[in-house]
């Protein structure tokens, strides 16, 4: 059985606001929370994925399955707790010093109770070994790579991952250069292991996806001067046109 991502596609079409000129895509969490039918549709979509065994899917289909589930779950968690200024304010993870929702078990897939951390760090990163996963999963923050405007699918997976990588690396959120000083997203520091394990690996990753302007600026760079990340919620105003 192939996952049906059409319900997720419709919700993205209705509630996602595309950013321009490197600005982040934003999501109408408040509008979704106010619409009981669409919240039920999101819950039903997530439940439909829970009913599947992704181990039976082809590799690309499984990768898309997990990315879409992660992103849909994140949207559901934020909408459930909205309004919040940051996803880190949703303090539902177990543990005295835990922050955010990432450690809470949210779904059961193929008999396994899973949290967002389990999906990203226990499945996507180790099982697929593709650093581009960091451009695909969205943590509802301004500093994060964009929430894709449509679901990931197996037939377009590589193209979508490459587009996501280029979009993020060439945005100020991914990398910006002032003279010979490079400021990169903290994602490249937190997950440096996935980008070659060294700062040189991070630079190679940026150069791989850099457009002409960034590539020229990176010629004057020998290292990363600093890392930063904006945890503000990638919130949008209510869409004017509801589908």
C-alpha atoms as one frame of an Amber mdcrd trajectory, in Angstrom:
protein
   0.000   0.000   0.000   1.308   3.454  -0.954   0.825   6.302   1.541  -1.778
   8.874   0.519  -0.244  12.284   1.135  -3.075  14.178  -0.583  -4.655  15.337
   2.716  -1.318  16.803   3.794  -0.938  18.452   0.388  -4.308  20.164   0.784
  -3.509  21.458   4.263  -0.185  22.851   3.048  -1.948  24.550   0.154  -4.398
  26.217   2.520  -2.202  27.188   5.457   1.352  27.588   4.167   2.488  31.110
   3.282   5.525  31.089   1.000   8.381  33.417   1.864  10.072  35.591  -0.744
  13.699  36.571  -1.186  15.084  34.142   1.361  12.354  34.833   3.930  11.028
  31.670   5.571   7.824  29.911   4.663   5.268  30.434   7.409   2.292  28.389
   8.571  -1.122  29.500   9.802  -1.209  27.565  13.060  -3.896  29.790  14.553
  -6.126  29.413  11.510  -5.698  25.643  11.585  -6.478  25.507  15.297  -9.699
  27.428  14.665 -10.876  25.009  11.978 -12.097  21.810  13.634 -12.616  20.017
  10.311  -9.078  20.644   9.129  -7.618  19.694  12.504  -9.563  16.438  12.236
  -8.237  16.000   8.694  -4.666  16.428   9.950  -5.249  13.905  12.733  -6.784
  11.456  10.228  -3.783  11.847   7.906  -1.367  11.130  10.740  -3.473   8.144
  11.803  -3.373   6.812   8.229   0.426   6.819   8.371   0.385   5.159  11.790
  -1.626   2.319  10.233   1.158   1.545   7.762   4.404  -0.406   8.062   7.087
   1.773   6.430   9.527  -1.144   6.472   7.484  -2.598   3.610   7.912   0.516
   1.473  10.659   1.111  -1.095  13.513   3.188   0.271  12.499   6.494  -1.327
   8.876   6.029  -0.348   9.928   5.300   3.234  12.115   8.406   3.386   9.199
  10.536   2.193   6.877   8.778   4.641   9.015   9.676   7.649   9.670  13.272
   6.568   5.983  13.939   5.938   5.001  12.316   9.232   7.579  14.390  11.112
   6.399  17.643   9.547   2.691  16.871   9.998   3.258  15.937  13.646   5.159
  19.163  14.254   2.314  21.199  12.791  -0.208  19.297  14.911   1.755  19.820
  18.127   2.139  23.549  17.516  -1.519  23.988  16.559  -2.607  22.080  19.656
  -0.603  24.417  21.916  -1.029  27.637  19.946  -0.428  30.503  20.645   3.247
  30.132  21.490   6.214  32.336  20.639   8.496  29.360  20.019   8.159  25.607
  19.704  10.592  25.377  22.600   7.828  26.766  24.822   5.796  23.576  24.297
   7.312  21.839  27.314   5.800  18.364  26.992   8.988  16.295  26.719   9.731
  14.036  29.685  12.617  14.923  31.954  13.182  17.715  34.436  15.424  19.787
  32.188  13.829  18.944  28.839  12.470  21.665  26.569  10.126  21.541  23.626
   7.984  18.649  22.385  10.662  16.517  20.748  10.990  13.829  23.425   7.301
  13.048  23.913   5.933   9.862  22.354   3.348  11.094  19.854   2.588   8.211
  17.487   2.791   4.439  17.231   4.081   3.091  13.924   4.496  -0.636  13.301
   4.176  -1.260  17.029   6.804   1.329  18.010   5.959   4.359  20.120   7.816
   7.262  18.572   8.695  10.844  19.385   9.880  13.486  16.954  13.413  12.820
  18.187  12.958   9.117  17.508  11.880   9.808  13.939  14.697  12.243  13.152
  17.605  10.853  15.153  16.604   7.208  15.475  15.279   6.582  11.962  15.889
   9.258   9.332  19.491  10.139  10.099  20.942   6.688  10.843  18.819   4.574
   8.502  19.035   6.752   5.399  22.407   8.442   5.885  21.471  11.497   3.823
  22.515  14.869   5.238  19.781  16.514   3.181  17.283  15.316   5.771  18.197
  18.452   7.718  16.715  20.557   4.917  13.524  18.487   4.813  12.358  18.187
   8.427  10.912  21.389   9.823  10.885  22.368  13.489   8.423  25.267  13.161
  11.107  27.909  13.617  12.184  30.902  11.539  15.770  29.665  11.600  14.854
  26.222  10.257  14.844  25.177   6.602  11.443  25.782   5.071   8.446  23.583
   5.582   7.984  22.354   2.013   4.943  23.674   0.185   3.934  20.148  -0.800
   4.539  16.640   0.516   7.734  14.777  -0.228   7.241  11.931  -2.693   9.505
   9.107  -3.810   9.498  10.054  -7.469  10.641  13.614  -6.768  12.649  12.970
  -3.615  16.150  13.821  -4.855  14.975  16.915  -6.697  12.989  18.153  -3.704
  15.866  17.547  -1.297  18.306  19.377  -3.570  15.915  22.323  -3.945  15.462
  22.479  -0.184  19.230  22.427   0.330  19.854  25.194  -2.199  17.034  27.339
  -0.830  18.312  27.133   2.732  22.035  27.456   2.067  21.437  30.546  -0.083
  19.148  32.222   2.438  20.507  34.397   5.258  19.239  31.755   7.666  21.586
  29.168   6.182  24.719  31.183   5.484  25.711  34.824   5.157  29.099  36.411
   4.596  30.262  39.834   5.745  33.696  40.475   4.260  35.598  37.338   5.216
  33.334  36.455   8.155  30.906  33.594   7.629  27.882  33.138   9.859  26.233
  29.755   9.351  23.114  28.182  10.747  23.599  26.385  14.041  22.230  23.299
  12.293  25.685  22.886  10.736  27.233  22.972  14.206  24.692  20.767  15.972
  24.865  18.113  13.255  28.410  18.637  12.008  28.833  14.862  12.106  26.394
  14.636   9.186  28.351  17.214   7.174  31.711  15.477   7.243  32.447  15.956
  10.933  34.616  19.047  10.498  34.279  22.733   9.731  35.857  22.023   6.354
  32.999  19.630   5.760  30.508  22.370   6.577  32.224  24.709   4.111  32.144
  21.979   1.465  28.413  21.539   2.068  27.764  25.265   1.691  29.856  25.480
  -1.471  28.067  22.454  -2.931  24.698  24.202  -2.861  25.779  27.848  -3.075
  24.435  30.015  -5.877  26.746  32.434  -7.733  26.582  35.250  -5.156  27.225
  33.060  -2.131  29.864  31.036  -3.967  31.782  34.219  -4.744  31.519  35.410
  -1.146  32.719  32.043   0.159  35.939  32.361  -1.830  37.149  34.798   0.836
  36.203  32.489   3.716  38.497  30.006   5.438  36.257  29.017   8.342  32.991
  29.658  10.158  33.210  32.782  12.299  29.938  32.124  14.136  26.743  30.117
  14.167  23.243  31.320  14.935  19.619  30.225  14.838  16.257  31.955  15.292
  13.843  29.896  17.387  10.878  32.254  16.783   7.779  30.449  15.556   7.369
  30.441  11.772   3.847  31.751  12.254   1.684  33.308   9.530  -1.407  35.438
   9.452  -4.610  33.635   8.631  -4.755  32.862   4.912  -7.130  35.125   3.002
  -8.349  32.383   0.731  -9.484  29.183   2.423  -9.866  26.136   0.234
